[in-house]
Amino acid sequence: MPIYIYKAADAKGRLVKGELEAVSEIEATTQLAKTGHLPISISFKDEKTTAGQEGIFKKTGKVGPQALIIFSRQFSTILKAAIPIIEGLAVLAEQTEDLALKNALADIVKEVSGGISLSQAMSKHPRIFSELYLNTVIAGESAGVLENVLFKLSNMLENDFETRTNVMAVLRYPIMVIIAMLIAVIILSIFVVPQFAKIYIDAKIPLPLPTQVMILFSKLLMNYWYILIPVIFGLGFAFGRLINTKAGRFWWDGLKFKIVIVGKIYTKLTMLRFTSMLNVLYQAGLPVLRTMDIVGMTIGNAVLAKEIGQIKRDLTDGKGISTAILNSKFFPRLIGFMISIGEKSGSLPLMLDSLYEYLDMEVKTAIKNLTGSIEPVVTAVLGIVVMGMCLAIFLPLWNMIQVMK
């Protein structure tokens, strides 16, 4: 049975923490209420296993984002058609082409047939169904609106996947140009520069700084490549280890917002992701504190997660969502103002939908304009490198011609 970690206030108002076993988050809340505790936050921990039992979290390969999107949308349609869950899942397991998802769904069908809930069965496959996905399903089951929640969740996943794909498509051109430029520099340094360097040294003419730098780089590349290559890979490995530490991840996630050109788009992307997750979870009926917990854990940015933690503390103090967001120095004030209007008018779900559509349009426009912003920068960098190479090779040649004259 799943285990939940809870924070609650007892009859005297004191904060108590602990763990309890419950079928769902709703049942955990009911258990606490029966003991006279007022729940503050409840979070899913894991599922209890017994000795000799096969690990409850079975190893399953990751599922492609498109396969999960299609499954969510088809499952939502099946539920709207009033087809029983077990029959619907069996049909989806049979027709899906993703092997990992097929195996997971087959296992879920067995588990649900055995009497456990859909969310419990999905929780045994954390590599496929994220915490965001799982808690959304729990909320949909509890409120009896699972088909609507799954449809909104599939829209969010599809939008997220489409945005990432568009960003990578835009960045593909500058990445290819940079790789081609590096290859050209390496080829020139190995095959061309040494020939010119020999001529210039034999002529005993003074070499300008660009040529000296180019010759030095050529010698390092040709004579010490067995040191340079491990050093480059070592630096890459060290960087990967650094950003996997808590402090390193916080530094790197903060730096993403400050990168020239790309930083503004990344900010809009994170705001869109925050709004979309808040929209799905809030409309699914989850408690707002639990919603903030899930959003903070699944937002994918340590800096933003810390800011969401502060927003949650403000909510605990009795402030509204909009007030907590407006008090944050990180979130654009437009988000706080629009949520405030929704709270005051009693139409927060509608305002969250409008805010999501607005940010989605902003992100798509920014991605379309990204190519026009990056191309001049890439062209300028390419021009500087080419000019530097030309000066390094031909300036001494020009000096030799002047001496001969």
Secondary structure as GFF3:
##gff-version 3
##sequence-region A 1 405
A	DSSP	beta_strand	2	9	.	.	.	ID=ss1
A	DSSP	beta_strand	15	21	.	.	.	ID=ss2
A	DSSP	alpha_helix	25	34	.	.	.	ID=ss3
A	DSSP	beta_strand	38	47	.	.	.	ID=ss4
A	DSSP	alpha_helix	65	80	.	.	.	ID=ss5
A	DSSP	alpha_helix	85	95	.	.	.	ID=ss6
A	DSSP	alpha_helix	99	113	.	.	.	ID=ss7
A	DSSP	alpha_helix	118	123	.	.	.	ID=ss8
A	DSSP	alpha_helix	131	143	.	.	.	ID=ss9
A	DSSP	alpha_helix	146	187	.	.	.	ID=ss10
A	DSSP	pi_helix	188	192	.	.	.	ID=ss11
A	DSSP	alpha_helix	193	203	.	.	.	ID=ss12
A	DSSP	alpha_helix	209	223	.	.	.	ID=ss13
A	DSSP	alpha_helix	225	242	.	.	.	ID=ss14
A	DSSP	alpha_helix	246	256	.	.	.	ID=ss15
A	DSSP	alpha_helix	262	283	.	.	.	ID=ss16
A	DSSP	alpha_helix	288	298	.	.	.	ID=ss17
A	DSSP	alpha_helix	302	316	.	.	.	ID=ss18
A	DSSP	alpha_helix	321	326	.	.	.	ID=ss19
A	DSSP	alpha_helix	333	345	.	.	.	ID=ss20
A	DSSP	alpha_helix	348	404	.	.	.	ID=ss21
###
